[in-house]
Amino acid sequence: VQLVESGGGLVQPGGSLTLSCVASGFTFSTYAMQWYRQAPGKERELVAYISSTGDTTTYANPVKGRFTISRDNAKNTVYLQMNGLKPEDTAVYYCARPGWRTLWGQGTQVTVSS
């Protein structure tokens, strides 16, 4: 049972990145999924949520209108499309399966800098 993120990197302000998270070991299509981020010296914060079917999505205020969460249940993958990136988006991004015990990925670093 695991989550593996990819797609992070260094990007200039205003740029875009798409993060991916591949799930294995459980029935992905029956779980809601989330993306979190943790900046240096700060607590981990929820960025986006998507329901098991993808019909419902929610976003944290700082990323509304810039980030899009989506999923492909046939590929056991959840995505986070990030546009209009700002230096304050710099963080380690984690995907998570919520539940009585949250399942976390290992994280992928996103750095927004000129």
Secondary structure, DSSP 8 states (H G I E B T S, - for coil): -EEEEE--EEE-TT--EEEEEEEESS-GGGS-EEEEEE-TTS--EEEEEE-TTSS-EEE-GGGTTTEEEEEETTTTEEEEEE-S--GGG-EEEEEEE-SSS-EE---EEEEE--
